[in-house]
Amino acid sequence: MSESLQPSVSLSDPRISSLPAAKSLSVERLLDIMKIDKKNSGPHKKIVILSRIGATYEQKATIVHDSVITKTLSEAVKVAPGEPARNPVRMATPGSKSISNRALLLAALGKGTCRLKNLLHSDDTQVMMNALAELKGASFGWEDEGETLVVTGGHGALSVPQAGKDIYLGNAGTAARFLTTVCTLAQASQNGERTIITGNARMKQRPIGPLVDALRANGSNVEYLESSGCLPLSIAPAGLKGSRIQLAASVSSQYVSSVLLCAPYAEKPVTLELTGGQVISQPYIDMTIAMMKIFGVTVAREVDRETGKPLDIYRIPKGTYINPAEYNIESDASSATYPLAIAAITGTTCTIVNIGSASLQGDARFAKEVLEPMGCDVVQTETETTVTGPPVGQLKAIGLVDMEPMTDAFLTASVLAAVATALPSENRELHDGSKPTTTRILGIANQRVKECNRIKAMIDELAKFGVEKKSLKMVWRSTASLYPS
């Protein structure tokens, strides 16, 4: 859906009510008009999401009931407690955004054709596809009624878009960081000499300085067009020189993945050294390396010869990605935390398929490392995760939990902490004078520089329910006072 029309827009929104025929168009009238379309059947309507006028995100329509359409277009919705499911729930979440974006870029840079299955349909993945198409890096097509994306890779050959045609990334942070390095690989074209990447107002506030510093030090020509350290950027087709690259990785692991993904196309083999203290979100770096191996490039991580401890130094050879014929994208582990949390709160059972112990995603650890210590029964195979919550009211506070390996899941953990009224296990008790049911979450500082300040947003929204909380440098503190119905 375009930036000017979001899914939550109601019929009273000025952007709708100002249209010529909108003033007399009620939801009921809209549904009556939709009945005329012979493709619709009774109370079920076929809905598509527009990326722009004349183009859709998906190749097939989704069947939506009138009641859902009515709620979506309403000015306000009242949420009432429901009855917990009597039978175990088995479901799959949409494809992982992190894996989808990496798979798109790997397949585009690779040689041959790759069929991506379970690709996430979202603004972020569409932005990535649009940008790669504008860089003439790959061609895309759909099969299986929009279920399979066919990517024909360009072997790493990219071209600067024509002059005056900026690459607009909206608020897609992953795409912005990955494409910053990708654009250094582009070759000048007859009509374009520099690539301009930009985004919306929030994207222009999100940091990208450490990545730009590393690229500049390696010989790339990258200029800030507005505020230093943020988009928009003007990138010359100077290529990636390679050899030794030093990169500060304490703000975002996406800087690291950006360089890793493009490193095989540098002029010389790359030795990437991470600096600046503790590396953030190591599981996402591991994910990138694992996926690069599937596409034919093996990254070697150096180890300390005396201790055997892994060092933050990676060696990437020159090469070309070789596309596998087919690549299946895991379900999104961050999204899976929501239904699993519902099971935890309501004492029910939920199984998530396509995510298990073999997952590439850090958030797949949420069930074992957060829900299990809270008193849930967790069973995990390589490809599935099943959670059964304790009886209602017996969810335990978790005490101290470090969520640095799964920072995106802290939102779900915060809500769980607010309803965890049982005392924590003995080995997880806090001894700092806090109330016994206090949960303290560490390692989430990077959540301040996402599409919004997620820590502040969570504090503000839980406060509306009377939840006591405190935000420190890298700490979320939530004392249970919000109870399930």
RAHU-V130609 format. One record per residue. SS is DSSP state (A for helix, B for strand, O for the rest). OMEGA is omega in degrees with one decimal (999 if undefined). Layout:
# RAHU-V130609
SS;OMEGA / SS;OMEGA
This chain:
# RAHU-V130609
O;-176.5 / O;-177.8 / O;-176.4 / O;-179.0 / O;-176.6 / O;-176.8 / O;-175.7 / O;-179.0 / O;178.3 / O;-178.9 / O;178.9 / O;178.6 / O;-178.9 / A;-179.6 / A;177.7 / A;-175.1 / A;179.4 / O;178.6 / O;-171.3 / O;-173.9 / O;-170.5 / O;-171.1 / O;-178.2 / O;-175.4 / O;176.0 / O;177.2 / A;-179.3 / A;179.3 / A;178.3 / A;179.7 / A;176.8 / A;179.2 / A;-178.7 / A;178.6 / A;-176.5 / O;-179.3 / O;-175.8 / O;178.2 / O;178.0 / O;-176.4 / B;176.5 / O;-177.2 / O;179.9 / B;-178.7 / B;176.5 / B;-173.9 / B;171.5 / O;178.2 / O;-178.6 / B;169.9 / B;173.6 / B;179.4 / O;178.7 / O;-179.4 / B;179.9 / B;176.4 / O;-175.7 / O;-177.0 / O;178.8 / O;-179.0 / O;174.5 / B;179.2 / B;-175.1 / B;179.8 / B;-179.8 / A;-177.6 / A;179.1 / A;177.9 / A;179.9 / A;179.4 / A;-177.5 / A;-177.2 / A;179.8 / O;179.2 / O;179.3 / O;179.8 / O;175.7 / O;-179.5 / O;-180.0 / O;178.7 / O;177.2 / O;176.5 / O;177.5 / O;-180.0 / O;179.8 / O;-178.4 / O;176.7 / O;179.5 / B;177.1 / B;-173.1 / B;173.7 / O;173.9 / O;177.4 / O;-179.3 / B;179.9 / O;177.0 / A;-178.6 / A;-179.6 / A;179.8 / A;-178.7 / A;177.5 / A;-179.4 / A;177.8 / A;-177.5 / A;179.5 / A;-178.9 / A;179.3 / A;179.6 / A;-173.2 / O;177.9 / B;178.4 / O;-177.3 / B;179.2 / B;176.1 / B;-179.2 / B;-179.8 / B;-179.5 / O;175.9 / O;177.3 / O;172.8 / O;-177.0 / O;176.0 / A;-174.9 / A;-179.5 / A;177.8 / A;176.7 / A;179.2 / A;179.4 / A;-179.7 / A;-178.5 / A;179.7 / A;177.0 / A;179.2 / A;177.0 / O;-179.0 / O;-177.4 / O;-177.4 / B;171.8 / B;-175.1 / B;175.7 / B;-176.9 / B;173.3 / B;175.7 / A;178.4 / A;176.1 / A;-179.2 / O;-176.3 / B;175.6 / B;178.7 / B;-178.6 / B;173.2 / B;-173.2 / B;-178.2 / O;177.5 / O;-179.0 / O;178.5 / O;-178.2 / O;-179.5 / B;175.6 / O;177.0 / O;-179.5 / O;-177.8 / O;179.4 / O;-180.0 / O;178.8 / O;172.5 / B;-176.0 / B;-173.6 / O;179.8 / O;177.3 / O;-177.3 / O;-175.5 / A;-179.9 / A;179.8 / A;-178.5 / A;-177.5 / A;-179.8 / A;-173.7 / A;176.7 / A;177.9 / A;178.9 / A;-175.6 / A;176.0 / A;-179.0 / A;-176.2 / O;177.2 / B;177.9 / O;178.0 / B;-179.2 / O;-174.1 / O;-178.2 / B;-178.4 / O;178.5 / B;176.9 / B;177.0 / B;172.7 / B;-176.4 / B;-178.8 / O;-179.7 / O;-174.1 / O;-179.8 / O;-179.7 / A;-179.8 / A;175.9 / A;-174.1 / O;-170.9 / O;172.6 / O;-176.1 / A;-178.6 / A;178.2 / A;179.1 / A;178.6 / A;-178.8 / A;-179.6 / A;178.3 / A;-179.6 / A;179.5 / O;175.6 / O;178.7 / O;-178.5 / O;-178.2 / B;-178.5 / B;172.3 / B;-180.0 / O;178.0 / O;-178.7 / O;176.9 / O;177.6 / O;-177.0 / O;171.5 / O;2.7 / O;179.7 / B;171.5 / B;-171.4 / B;178.7 / B;-179.8 / O;-177.5 / O;-179.0 / O;176.6 / O;-173.6 / O;-178.9 / O;-173.7 / B;-174.6 / B;177.8 / B;175.8 / B;-173.3 / B;174.4 / B;-171.3 / O;-178.0 / O;179.8 / O;-177.0 / O;174.9 / A;180.0 / A;173.5 / A;-178.3 / A;-179.5 / A;179.3 / A;179.9 / A;179.9 / A;-175.1 / A;-177.1 / A;-173.3 / A;-180.0 / O;-177.1 / O;175.6 / O;-179.2 / O;178.9 / O;174.9 / O;-173.4 / B;166.0 / B;-175.7 / B;179.8 / B;-178.7 / B;-176.1 / B;172.3 / O;178.7 / O;-174.8 / O;177.8 / O;-178.1 / O;171.6 / O;178.8 / A;-179.8 / A;179.2 / A;174.2 / A;177.5 / A;177.4 / A;-179.8 / A;-178.4 / A;179.4 / A;179.9 / A;176.1 / A;179.9 / A;178.0 / A;179.7 / O;167.6 / O;179.1 / O;-177.8 / O;178.3 / B;178.6 / B;176.1 / B;-178.8 / B;177.2 / B;176.1 / O;-175.0 / O;-177.7 / O;-174.8 / O;-175.8 / O;-179.2 / O;178.4 / B;176.5 / B;179.3 / B;179.0 / B;-175.8 / B;177.3 / B;-177.2 / B;-179.0 / O;170.1 / O;178.9 / O;177.3 / O;175.5 / O;175.2 / B;-173.8 / O;170.2 / O;-178.8 / O;-176.9 / B;176.7 / B;-179.4 / B;-176.8 / O;178.7 / O;171.0 / B;-173.5 / O;-176.7 / A;177.7 / A;178.0 / A;-178.2 / A;-179.6 / A;-177.1 / A;177.3 / A;177.3 / A;177.5 / A;176.7 / A;177.0 / A;-179.6 / A;-176.7 / A;-172.5 / A;179.9 / O;-179.6 / O;-177.0 / B;178.4 / B;175.3 / B;175.5 / B;178.9 / B;178.4 / O;171.0 / O;179.2 / O;-176.3 / O;179.8 / O;-176.4 / O;174.6 / O;-170.4 / O;178.2 / A;-177.8 / A;176.3 / A;178.6 / A;-174.9 / A;-176.0 / A;-176.3 / A;-171.4 / A;177.9 / A;-174.9 / A;-179.0 / A;176.3 / A;178.4 / A;176.0 / O;178.7 / O;172.0 / B;-176.2 / B;175.2 / B;-175.8 / B;169.8 / O;179.3 / O;-172.5 / O;-179.0 / B;176.3 / B;179.0 / B;179.6 / B;172.1 / B;-177.6 / O;175.4 / O;175.3 / O;-177.5 / O;179.9 / O;-177.7 / O;175.9 / O;-173.8 / B;166.8 / O;-173.7 / O;-178.7 / B;-178.8 / B;178.2 / B;177.5 / B;-176.7 / O;179.2 / A;178.5 / A;-176.4 / A;-171.1 / A;-177.3 / A;-177.3 / A;-177.5 / A;178.8 / A;179.1 / A;-179.7 / A;180.0 / A;178.4 / A;177.5 / A;179.2 / A;-178.6 / A;-179.9 / A;-179.0 / O;-173.8 / O;178.7 / B;-179.0 / O;179.1 / O;174.1 / O;-174.1 / A;-176.2 / A;-178.5 / A;-179.0 / O;173.6 / O;-179.8 / O;-177.3 / O;-179.6 / O;179.1 / O;173.3 / O;-174.1 / O;-176.7 / O;177.8 / B;171.9 / B;179.2 / B;-177.4 / B;-179.3 / B;167.6 / O;-173.5 / O;-175.9 / A;-177.6 / A;-179.5 / A;176.2 / A;-174.6 / A;174.9 / O;-179.3 / O;170.5 / O;172.5 / O;-172.8 / A;-180.0 / A;178.5 / A;-180.0 / A;179.9 / A;177.0 / A;-177.3 / A;-175.0 / A;177.6 / A;178.0 / A;179.3 / O;177.1 / O;177.9 / O;-178.2 / O;177.1 / B;-175.3 / B;178.6 / B;179.2 / B;175.3 / O;-175.8 / O;179.9 / O;-173.1 / B;167.9 / B;-178.0 / B;-177.8 / B;179.9 / B;-171.3 / O;170.7 / O;177.7 / O;-171.3 / O;177.0 / O;178.0 / O;999
